[in-house]
Structures are given as structure tokens and as C-alpha cells.
């Protein structure tokens, strides 16, 4: 450094500390965060209990985790998983269609439709699912033959019930008819959540009732219908373990029980079934989450601006876009006399 530069720099010495700027707001309130020691204590207690439960599962030799690993992906178990998924999907598909019809009938102006729907829901909700599955397993005993034709007249087609209603079909029918009674009330609640004024307005525009239901009412009702329907789907997955009452012997629960009876180790095979049910349920819960998010647009408080990190990021992006629009000068800034619609 040259002499001139050194002269400009001035004599070396200790620099004075920079004083903080004076607060421009008089009598500012300096808030102190509230401390919640109970949260930390309760959280610590829960963590300790969870750690003890995991330690008990891992160290207990009676669970025989080696046997669990050997049979987790065995052929009988995987076949049972496929059949369980098929029973769940088929039964829920039939139940959803039937529940929509029952809900519409329940709200119909036709008294016959209303009472038939009410009687169906009363019967199938009032009797245990196990009893209904036993009934469907004995349908060929009650009605050995089924026929189609003119009521109280000649028969056109004739079927043998044992050949038509197999064990898998009886299981699907029994599960679907029972589930439809519960879903019908869920769908009815969803339909009633939509403002009836919207249907009246659409009817005034000349829209037919079927189009009003499909294009206006049902899309809005899905926000209310989807969450409990997802829960019912998960419940249906676990209810398939009762199809032994038909009897149907290819589901996951029966497959693991059969292996357990053969090797005389029931606990490891129960863990195999529990792991598969938990895995499938977890996948269904993820799908339910995205469905709820899709149909709940504009209503989900957890995704509102400022709610959580995602809400803050969206609010920041909106502010940045608004700042860019203001900087472009394409819109006039509101003045003190500008009329603003609230």
C-alpha cells in the first residue's frame, strides 16, 4: 500500500462499536414467547413408551421374526394378498354405485322409492356382516334354481344357483350389499351439504335432473363424501378377513392361518398378515389424502395462505407476482378516492 493510501486510511486504532439505530416506534411491546413445558414432558413420555413397545417387539423371541421373513413373500401369502385386493376393489365398486342409487331414492319425491331405500338400509345395517355372509354362502340351499321370466308367468332363462353364485361371487355380493347401506348414508349427507338453491337455479336454466346431479350436485358433494368413503374402503379391506363365513378360503387371513396350522406357529403368521394389512392400508391412506386434497380445493384450511410452510410459500409467490405487476406499471395504483369493492 502506498504512503498516500496509508494517509487516507488514517491512524490505526481500535474502532468504536456501531450503535444500534434508535427504535422509531415509541413504547414498542417486546413479546416473549410462551413456554409450554407440558408439551415437552408429554412428548418425552410418549417417546419412551413407544421405544419400550418397539424394544419389546424386536427382542421377544416368541414373534419369531425369522419365520416372518420366510413367509412374508411366500406364494400362498401373495395369492391371499391378490384375492384380498380383488374382493376389496370389486365390493367397493358395486357398493359405491348402489349407494348413490339408494341415496337418490332416499331423497326422491316418490314414497315407494323412499321406503324401499329406507328398508334396505335398515335391514343391512341392522344385521351383522358375518350373518349376511353365512346367508349368501347358503343361497344355493335356499334357492337351488334361479330363473328369469315374466312375473307369475313362464320362465325364459333358468340357472343353477350353485354354478352361478360361486364362493368368490357370494363373498363379493355379501360385502358389497352390506357396505352399500353404510355408503348410502354418507352419500346422502354429501348431497344434502350442497345448497339446494344451486339445483333450483340450474332447473330454472332448463337443465334436467340427471344433468344437475352429475354436473352440479355430485362434484360439490364429493368434498364431503370422499373422506368417510376412504375410511370405509380401509374398513372393507379388513372386513374381507370374515369371508370364511361363506366359506371363501383364498383371502389373506385364511392363507396365513393355513400356513400357521401346518407349521404350528400362529404368532409369526399373524404378524405376516398384520404387516400386509398395514402396508395396503398405508397405500390406501396416501390415495385418500390426494383425493381429499383434489376435491377440497378452496375449502382445506390446512392449505390456506399462511397455514404451514406450504401456505407461506404460496403467499410469498403471490406477493412476488403482485410486486412484479406493480413494477411493470400496467395497473394504476389505487388512490384515496378510488372505489374499492370489498
C-alpha positions in Angstrom: 0.0 0.0 0.0 1.4 3.4 -0.9 2.1 6.3 1.5 -0.8 8.2 0.1 -3.2 5.3 0.7 -1.9 4.9 4.2 -2.5 8.6 4.9 -6.0 8.3 3.6 -6.7 5.3 5.8 -5.8 7.3 8.9 -4.0 6.1 12.0 -4.6 2.6 13.1 -6.5 2.1 16.3 -9.5 0.4 17.9 -12.8 1.0 16.1 -15.8 2.2 18.0 -18.8 -0.2 18.2 -21.6 0.7 16.0 -24.6 1.9 18.0 -27.9 0.3 17.1 -30.4 2.5 15.4 -33.0 4.1 17.6 -36.4 2.4 17.6 -38.7 4.5 15.5 -41.8 3.1 17.2 -42.3 4.5 20.8 -43.3 2.1 23.6 -42.9 -0.9 21.4 -44.1 -4.1 23.0 -41.4 -6.8 23.1 -43.4 -10.1 23.2 -41.8 -13.0 24.9 -42.8 -16.5 23.6 -45.0 -18.5 25.9 -43.2 -21.7 27.1 -45.1 -25.0 27.2 -43.2 -27.4 29.4 -46.1 -29.8 29.5 -45.7 -30.4 25.8 -42.1 -31.4 26.2 -42.9 -33.7 29.2 -45.8 -35.4 27.5 -43.8 -35.8 24.3 -40.9 -37.4 26.2 -43.3 -39.8 27.9 -44.9 -40.9 24.6 -41.4 -41.4 23.0 -40.3 -43.5 26.0 -43.5 -45.7 25.8 -43.1 -46.1 22.0 -39.4 -47.1 22.4 -40.4 -49.7 25.0 -43.1 -51.1 22.7 -40.6 -51.3 19.8 -38.0 -52.9 22.0 -40.5 -55.5 23.2 -41.4 -56.4 19.6 -37.8 -56.7 18.5 -36.4 -58.6 21.4 -39.3 -61.0 22.1 -38.3 -64.4 20.6 -41.9 -65.6 20.5 -42.5 -63.4 17.5 -40.0 -65.5 15.5 -39.0 -62.8 13.1 -37.0 -65.2 11.0 -40.2 -67.2 10.3 -42.0 -63.9 9.5 -39.3 -63.1 6.9 -39.5 -66.6 5.4 -43.3 -66.5 4.8 -43.8 -62.7 4.1 -43.4 -63.2 0.4 -44.4 -66.8 0.1 -46.7 -67.9 -2.7 -49.8 -68.7 -0.6 -49.5 -65.3 1.2 -49.0 -63.4 -2.1 -52.0 -65.2 -3.6 -54.0 -64.3 -0.5 -53.0 -60.6 -0.9 -54.2 -60.6 -4.5 -57.5 -62.1 -3.6 -58.0 -59.7 -0.7 -57.3 -56.7 -3.0 -59.8 -58.1 -5.6 -62.5 -58.6 -3.0 -62.0 -55.1 -1.7 -62.0 -53.4 -5.1 -64.9 -55.4 -6.5 -67.1 -55.0 -3.4 -66.4 -51.2 -3.1 -67.1 -50.6 -6.8 -70.5 -52.3 -6.6 -71.3 -50.6 -3.2 -70.5 -47.1 -4.5 -72.8 -47.4 -7.5 -75.6 -48.9 -5.4 -75.1 -46.4 -2.6 -75.6 -43.5 -5.0 -78.8 -45.0 -6.2 -80.0 -45.6 -2.7 -79.2 -42.0 -1.7 -81.1 -40.6 -4.6 -84.0 -42.9 -3.9 -84.0 -41.8 -0.2 -84.4 -38.2 -1.3 -86.9 -38.9 -4.1 -90.4 -37.5 -4.1 -91.8 -41.0 -4.8 -92.8 -42.5 -1.4 -92.2 -46.1 -2.8 -88.6 -45.3 -3.6 -88.1 -43.6 -0.2 -89.5 -46.5 1.7 -87.6 -49.2 -0.3 -84.3 -47.4 0.3 -85.1 -46.9 4.0 -86.0 -50.6 4.4 -82.8 -51.7 2.6 -80.6 -49.6 4.8 -82.5 -50.7 7.9 -82.0 -54.4 7.1 -78.4 -54.4 6.0 -77.2 -52.0 8.7 -79.2 -53.8 11.4 -77.8 -57.3 10.9 -74.1 -58.4 11.4 -71.9 -58.8 8.3 -70.9 -62.3 9.4 -74.6 -63.3 9.4 -75.1 -61.9 6.0 -72.1 -63.7 4.6 -73.3 -67.0 6.0 -76.6 -66.4 4.4 -75.0 -65.8 1.0 -73.0 -69.0 1.4 -76.2 -70.9 1.9 -78.1 -69.2 -1.0 -77.8 -72.3 -3.1 -79.5 -74.3 -0.4 -82.3 -71.8 0.0 -82.8 -71.3 -3.8 -81.3 -74.3 -5.8 -82.6 -72.7 -9.0 -82.8 -69.2 -10.3 -84.9 -68.2 -13.3 -85.7 -65.1 -15.4 -89.1 -64.6 -17.0 -92.5 -62.9 -16.7 -93.6 -62.4 -13.1 -96.1 -65.2 -12.1 -95.8 -66.4 -15.7 -93.5 -68.5 -17.9 -89.7 -68.8 -17.3 -87.4 -67.6 -20.1 -84.0 -68.5 -18.6 -83.1 -71.0 -15.9 -79.8 -71.2 -13.8 -78.4 -73.5 -11.2 -77.6 -71.3 -8.2 -74.5 -73.4 -7.2 -73.0 -72.8 -10.6 -73.9 -69.1 -10.9 -73.1 -67.9 -7.3 -69.7 -69.3 -6.6 -67.9 -68.7 -3.3 -66.0 -65.7 -4.6 -69.1 -64.1 -6.1 -71.1 -64.8 -2.9 -68.4 -63.1 -0.9 -68.3 -60.0 -3.2 -72.1 -59.7 -3.2 -72.3 -60.1 0.6 -69.6 -57.5 1.2 -71.0 -55.0 -1.4 -74.6 -55.2 -0.3 -73.7 -54.6 3.3 -71.3 -51.7 2.5 -73.8 -50.0 0.2 -76.1 -49.5 3.2 -73.4 -47.5 5.1 -72.2 -45.6 2.0 -75.8 -44.6 1.1 -76.0 -42.5 4.3 -72.6 -41.0 3.5 -73.7 -40.1 0.0 -77.0 -38.7 1.3 -75.1 -36.5 3.7 -72.9 -35.2 0.9 -75.9 -34.4 -1.3 -77.6 -32.5 1.5 -74.5 -30.4 2.1 -74.9 -28.7 -1.3 -77.1 -25.6 -1.3 -80.5 -26.5 -2.8 -80.6 -23.1 -4.4 -78.0 -24.3 -7.0 -80.3 -27.1 -8.1 -83.2 -24.6 -8.4 -81.1 -22.2 -10.4 -80.0 -25.0 -12.8 -83.5 -26.2 -13.1 -84.6 -22.6 -14.0 -82.0 -22.7 -16.8 -83.6 -25.8 -18.3 -81.2 -28.4 -17.1 -82.6 -31.9 -16.5 -82.4 -33.6 -13.1 -79.8 -36.2 -14.2 -77.5 -33.4 -15.6 -77.9 -31.3 -12.4 -77.0 -34.3 -10.3 -74.0 -35.3 -12.4 -72.6 -31.8 -13.2 -73.5 -29.6 -10.2 -74.5 -31.5 -7.1 -72.2 -34.6 -7.1 -69.0 -32.7 -7.8 -69.6 -30.4 -4.9 -70.8 -33.3 -2.6 -67.5 -35.2 -3.2 -65.8 -32.9 -0.7 -68.0 -34.4 2.0 -68.2 -37.9 0.5 -64.6 -38.8 -0.1 -63.1 -38.8 3.4 -65.6 -41.2 5.0 -65.6 -43.3 1.8 -61.8 -43.7 2.1 -62.3 -44.9 5.7 -65.0 -47.3 4.5 -62.6 -48.7 1.9 -59.9 -49.3 4.5 -62.5 -50.9 6.7 -63.6 -53.1 3.7 -60.0 -54.3 3.3 -60.1 -55.6 6.9 -63.6 -57.0 6.6 -62.5 -59.3 3.9 -61.0 -61.4 6.7 -64.6 -62.6 7.5 -65.3 -64.2 4.1 -64.5 -67.6 5.7 -68.2 -67.5 6.7 -69.2 -68.0 3.0 -66.9 -70.1 3.0 -64.2 -68.5 0.8 -60.7 -69.8 1.6 -58.3 -67.8 -0.6 -58.1 -64.5 1.2 -55.0 -63.3 3.1 -56.3 -64.2 6.6 -57.2 -67.7 5.7 -53.9 -68.2 3.8 -51.8 -67.2 6.8 -53.9 -69.3 9.2 -53.5 -72.3 6.9 -49.7 -71.9 7.0 -49.7 -71.4 10.8 -51.7 -74.6 11.3 -49.3 -76.5 9.2 -46.1 -75.3 10.9 -47.7 -74.9 14.4 -46.5 -71.2 14.7 -49.6 -69.0 14.8 -47.9 -65.8 16.1 -45.4 -65.3 13.3 -48.1 -65.8 10.6 -50.4 -63.4 12.4 -47.6 -60.8 12.1 -47.3 -61.6 8.4 -51.0 -60.9 7.9 -50.7 -57.7 10.0 -47.7 -56.4 8.1 -49.6 -56.9 4.7 -52.7 -55.3 6.0 -50.7 -52.3 7.3 -48.9 -51.9 4.0 -52.0 -52.0 1.9 -53.8 -49.6 4.3 -50.9 -47.2 4.1 -51.1 -47.1 0.3 -54.9 -46.5 0.5 -54.4 -43.7 3.0 -52.0 -41.9 0.6 -54.5 -42.2 -2.2 -57.2 -40.9 0.2 -55.1 -37.9 1.1 -54.6 -36.9 -2.6 -58.3 -37.4 -3.3 -59.3 -35.2 -0.4 -56.9 -32.5 -1.5 -58.3 -32.6 -5.0 -61.9 -32.3 -4.1 -61.3 -30.0 -1.2 -59.7 -27.2 -3.2 -60.7 -23.8 -1.7 -62.0 -25.4 1.5 -59.0 -27.0 3.1 -57.9 -24.8 6.0 -54.5 -26.7 6.2 -53.6 -25.3 2.8 -54.8 -21.7 3.3 -52.3 -18.9 2.9 -50.1 -18.6 6.0 -51.0 -22.1 7.2 -47.8 -24.1 7.4 -44.7 -23.9 5.2 -46.7 -24.6 2.0 -49.1 -21.8 2.8 -46.3 -19.3 3.5 -44.5 -20.3 0.2 -47.7 -19.8 -1.8 -48.3 -16.4 -0.1 -44.7 -15.4 -0.8 -45.2 -16.3 -4.5 -48.4 -14.3 -4.7 -46.6 -11.3 -3.2 -43.8 -11.6 -5.6 -46.2 -11.8 -8.6 -48.1 -8.8 -7.3 -44.8 -6.8 -6.9 -43.8 -7.7 -10.4 -47.2 -6.4 -11.7 -46.8 -3.2 -9.7 -43.3 -2.7 -11.0 -44.4 -3.1 -14.6 -46.8 -0.2 -14.2 -49.6 -1.8 -16.2 -52.2 -1.1 -13.5 -52.9 2.2 -11.8 -52.2 2.4 -8.1 -55.4 3.0 -6.0 -55.7 6.5 -4.7 -57.5 7.8 -1.7 -60.7 8.4 -3.8 -60.6 5.1 -5.7 -63.7 3.0 -5.2 -62.7 -0.5 -4.0 -65.2 -3.3 -3.9 -65.0 -5.1 -0.6 
